[in-house]
């Protein structure tokens, strides 16, 4: 089983999502909420998270949730 680290900046709109649900839905996934991910210009303009160090973003939070699911599944499938 793979490991997925999902990070979010508390100042980003993505922080309003129930990101912790991914921990129970996908074992091996951990959510880390940080005060800053050092992507300030991007953070100010886009809803985003980082998954295993890669930015995952979208134009709205619903689309971001779908993109998060897709990326988590992609990361976990890489370990199978």
BELVENMO-V237290 format. One record per backbone hydrogen bond with DSSP energy under -0.5 kcal/mol. NH is the residue of the N-H (numbers start at 0). CO is the residue of the C=O. If there is no record, write none. Layout:
BEGIN
nh=NH co=CO
nh=NH co=CO
END
This chain:
BEGIN
nh=3 co=27
nh=5 co=3
nh=5 co=29
nh=6 co=4
nh=6 co=49
nh=7 co=31
nh=9 co=33
nh=11 co=8
nh=14 co=11
nh=15 co=12
nh=16 co=13
nh=18 co=16
nh=20 co=17
nh=21 co=18
nh=22 co=19
nh=23 co=19
nh=24 co=20
nh=25 co=21
nh=28 co=25
nh=29 co=3
nh=31 co=5
nh=32 co=30
nh=33 co=7
nh=33 co=31
nh=42 co=38
nh=43 co=39
nh=44 co=40
nh=44 co=41
nh=45 co=41
nh=46 co=57
nh=47 co=45
nh=48 co=55
nh=49 co=6
nh=50 co=53
nh=51 co=4
nh=51 co=49
nh=53 co=50
nh=55 co=48
nh=57 co=46
nh=63 co=59
nh=64 co=60
nh=65 co=61
nh=66 co=62
nh=67 co=63
nh=68 co=64
nh=69 co=65
nh=70 co=66
nh=71 co=67
nh=72 co=68
nh=73 co=69
nh=74 co=70
nh=75 co=71
nh=76 co=72
nh=77 co=73
nh=78 co=75
nh=79 co=76
END
